[in-house]
Amino acid sequence: MKDLIIIGVGGFAREVFWHAHKAHGFGVDWRIKGFLDGDIKLAAAEYELLPAEVLGDIDSYEICADDVFTCAVGTPNARRNLAEKILSRGGEFINIVSTLAYVMPTVKLGCGVIIAPHCDIGDNAQLGDFVAANALTIIGHDAQIGDYSCIMPHANIAGKCQIGSEVFVGSGAIILPKAKVGDGAIVGAGSVVLKRVKSAATVFGNPAIEIRN
C-alpha cells in the first residue's frame, strides 16, 4: 500500500485530507501519511488544526519508496512550483477523486488531479495535470481545463469551454458555453464570462470585465 503525502498545510490541505477519506483508492491502494509544509508557514496555533502529522518541509523531505503525493495548494503558480520540486526528485503524484463526485467515463484526467465531493464532470471533458476542482464544481461536456488550473466551489464551466493553464476560477463564477480563458488568468468570484478572457488578465463582474491595477 502506498503512503499519501499532502503538500500544503492551509485550509485547502485540511479539506483535501478529509476528501481523501472518501476518494477512490483510499484504504486499498494508499493511506494518508501526513502533510508537508509548502509555500507558506503557519502560526503555531494553526498547525494544531491539522488532522495528521507534519512530516517536514518540501525542500528537505526525503522521498521514500512507497510515497505518493497530492498538492493541496489552491494558487495555480504555487501548485506548479511545489509539484515541480517533487517531480524533479522522482516523486509520484496520484489523483484524488471523490467517490461522491460524478465523473463520466469518457472524461480524461491528467496526473495529480483533485476532484472534490459533488463535482459533476461532463462527457468528454479534459482536465490537465494538477487541476483542482473544488466542491460542487460543474464542468460541462467537451470542456478543456489546462494544467495547474484551480476551480473554486460552485463554479460552473459550461460545455466546450477552453480554460488555459494556471487559471484561477473563483467561487460561484460562471463561464458560458464555448468561452475561452487564457493562461494565467483570474476569474473573480461570482463573475460571468461571456466569450473570452485574455491571458494573465483579472476579470470580475457580470458580465466579467478586466480589472487593472
For each residue, the residues with C-beta under 8 A, 3 or more apart:
1: 28 29 30 31 66
2: 29 30 31 66 67 68 94
3: 30 31 32 33 64 66 67 68
4: 20 30 31 32 33 68 69 70 94
5: 33 34 35 36 55 61 67 68 69 70
6: 13 16 17 20 32 34 35 36 52 69 70 72
7: 13 35 36 38 58 69 70 71 72 73 82 83 86
8: 12 13 16 35 36 38 39 71 72 73 82
9: 13 35 36 37 38 40 42 46 47 50 54
10: 13 14 40 42 72 73 74
11: 14 15
12: 8 15 16 72 73 74 134
13: 6 7 8 9 10 16 17 35 38 50 72 73
14: 10 11 17 18 49 50 51
15: 11 12 18 19 72 116
16: 6 8 12 13 19 20 70 72 96 114
17: 6 13 14 20 21 32 35 50 51 52 72
18: 14 15 21 22 51
19: 15 16 22 23 96 98 114 116 117
20: 4 6 16 17 23 26 32 70 96
21: 17 18 26 32
22: 18 19 26 98 99 100 117
23: 19 20 26 96 97 98 99
24: 97 98 99
25: 28 29 30 94
26: 20 21 22 23 29 30 31 32
27: 31
28: 1 25
29: 1 2 25 26
30: 1 2 3 4 25 26 68 94
31: 1 2 3 4 26 27
32: 3 4 6 17 20 21 26 52
33: 3 4 5 52 53 55 67
34: 5 6 52 53 54 55
35: 5 6 7 8 9 13 17 50 52 53 54 55
36: 5 6 7 8 9 54 55 56 57 58 61
37: 9 40 41 54 56 57 58
38: 7 8 9 13 57 58 71 73 78 82
39: 8 73 75 78 81 82
40: 9 10 37
41: 37
42: 9 10 46 47
43: 46 47
44: 47 48
45: 48 49
46: 9 42 43 49
47: 9 42 43 44 50 54
48: 44 45
49: 14 45 46
50: 9 13 14 17 35 47 53 54
51: 14 17 18
52: 6 17 32 33 34 35
53: 33 34 35 50
54: 9 34 35 36 37 47 50
55: 5 33 34 35 36 61
56: 36 37 60 61
57: 36 37 38 60 61
58: 7 36 37 38 61 82 85 86
59: 85
60: 56 57
61: 5 36 55 56 57 58
62:
63: 67 86 89 90 91
64: 3 67
65:
66: 1 2 3
67: 2 3 5 33 63 64 91 92
68: 2 3 4 5 30 91 92 93 94
69: 4 5 6 7 83 86 91 92 93 94 112
70: 4 5 6 7 16 20 93 94 96 112 114
71: 7 8 38 79 82 83 93 112 130
72: 6 7 8 10 12 13 15 16 17 114
73: 7 8 10 12 13 38 39 78 79 82
74: 10 12 79 132 134 150 152 168
75: 39 78 79 150 168
76: 79 80 148 149 150 165 166 167 168 184
77: 80 81 148 166 184
78: 38 39 73 75 81 82
79: 71 73 74 75 76 82 83 130 132 148 150
80: 76 77 83 84 130 147 148 166
81: 39 77 78 84 85
82: 7 8 38 39 58 71 73 78 79 85 86
83: 7 69 71 79 80 86 87 93 112 130 148
84: 80 81 87 88
85: 58 59 81 82 88 89
86: 7 58 63 69 82 83 89 91 93
87: 83 84 90 91 93
88: 84 85
89: 63 85 86
90: 63 87
91: 63 67 68 69 86 87
92: 67 68 69
93: 68 69 70 71 83 86 87 111 112 130
94: 2 4 25 30 68 69 70 111 112
95: 109 111 112 113 114 115
96: 16 19 20 23 70 113 114 115
97: 23 24 101 103 109 113 114 115
98: 19 22 23 24 101 115 116 117 118 119
99: 22 23 24
100: 22 117 118
101: 97 98 115 116 117 118 119 120 121
102: 119 120 121
103: 97 107 109 115 119 121
104: 107 121 122 123 124 125
105:
106: 123 124
107: 103 104 121 122 123 124 125 126 127
108: 124 125 126 127
109: 95 97 103 113 115 127
110: 113 127 128 129 130 131 147
111: 93 94 95 129 130
112: 69 70 71 83 93 94 95 129 130
113: 95 96 97 109 110 127 129 130 131 132 133
114: 16 19 70 72 95 96 97 131 132 133
115: 95 96 97 98 101 103 109 119 121 127 133
116: 15 19 98 101 119 133 134 135 136 137 153
117: 19 22 98 100 101 135 136
118: 98 100 101 135 136
119: 98 101 102 103 115 116 133 134 135 136 137 138 139
120: 101 102 137 138 139
121: 101 102 103 104 107 115 125 127 133 139
122: 104 107 125 138 139 140 141 142 143 159
123: 104 106 107 141 142
124: 104 106 107 108 141 142
125: 104 107 108 121 122 139 140 141 142 143 144 145
126: 107 108 143 144 145
127: 107 108 109 110 113 115 121 131 133 139 145
128: 110 131 144 145 146 147 148 149 165
129: 110 111 112 113 147 148
130: 71 79 80 83 93 110 111 112 113 147 148
131: 110 113 114 127 128 145 146 147 148 149 150 151
132: 74 79 113 114 149 150 151
133: 113 114 115 116 119 121 127 137 139 145 151
134: 12 74 116 119 137 150 151 152 153 155 171
135: 116 117 118 119 153 154
136: 116 117 118 119 153 154
137: 116 119 120 133 134 151 152 153 154 155 156 157
138: 119 120 122 155 156 157
139: 119 120 121 122 125 127 133 143 145 151 157
140: 122 125 143 156 157 158 159 160 161 177
141: 122 123 124 125 159 160
142: 122 123 124 125 159 160
143: 122 125 126 139 140 157 158 159 160 161 162 163
144: 125 126 128 161 162 163
145: 125 126 127 128 131 133 139 149 151 157 163 167
146: 128 131 149 163 164 165 166 167 183
147: 80 110 128 129 130 131 165 166
148: 76 77 79 80 83 128 129 130 131 165 166
149: 76 128 131 132 145 146 163 164 165 166 167 168 169
150: 74 75 76 79 131 132 134 167 168 169
151: 131 132 133 134 137 139 145 155 157 169
152: 74 134 137 155 168 169 170 171 172 173 189
153: 116 134 135 136 137 171 172
154: 135 136 137 171 172
155: 134 137 138 151 152 169 170 171 172 173 174 175
156: 137 138 140 173 174 175
157: 137 138 139 140 143 145 151 161 163 169 175
158: 140 143 161 174 175 176 177 178 179
159: 122 140 141 142 143 177 178
160: 140 141 142 143 177 178
161: 140 143 144 157 158 175 176 177 178 179 180 181
162: 143 144 179 180 181
163: 143 144 145 146 149 157 167 169 175 180 181
164: 146 149 167 180 181 182 183 184 185 199
165: 76 128 146 147 148 149 183 184
166: 76 77 80 146 147 148 149 183 184
167: 76 145 146 149 150 163 164 181 182 183 184 185 186 187
168: 74 75 76 149 150 152 185 186 187
169: 149 150 151 152 155 157 163 173 175 181 187
170: 152 155 173 186 187 188 189 190 191
171: 134 152 153 154 155 189 190
172: 152 153 154 155 189 190
173: 152 155 156 169 170 187 188 189 190 191 192 193
174: 155 156 158 191 192 193
175: 155 156 157 158 161 163 169 179 181 187 192 193
176: 158 161 179 192 193 194 195
177: 140 158 159 160 161
178: 158 159 160 161 195
179: 158 161 162 175 176 193 194 195 196 197
180: 161 162 163 164 195 196 197
181: 161 162 163 164 167 169 175 185 187 193 196 197
182: 164 167 185 196 197 198 199 200 201
183: 146 164 165 166 167 199 200
184: 76 77 164 165 166 167 199 200
185: 164 167 168 181 182 197 198 199 200 201 202 203
186: 167 168 170 201 202 203
187: 167 168 169 170 173 175 181 191 193 197 203 204 208
188: 170 173 191 202 203 204 205 208 211
189: 152 170 171 172 173
190: 170 171 172 173 206
191: 170 173 174 187 188 203 204 205 206 208
192: 173 174 175 176 205 206 207 208
193: 173 174 175 176 179 181 187 196 197 203 207 208
194: 176 179 207 208
195: 176 178 179 180
196: 179 180 181 182 193
197: 179 180 181 182 185 187 193 201 203 208 210
198: 182 185 201 210
199: 164 182 183 184 185
200: 182 183 184 185
201: 182 185 186 197 198 210
202: 185 186 188 210 211
203: 185 186 187 188 191 193 197 208 209 210 211
204: 187 188 191 208 209 211
205: 188 191 192 208 209
206: 190 191 192
207: 192 193 194
208: 187 188 191 192 193 194 197 203 204 205
209: 203 204 205
210: 197 198 201 202 203
211: 188 202 203 204
212:
213:
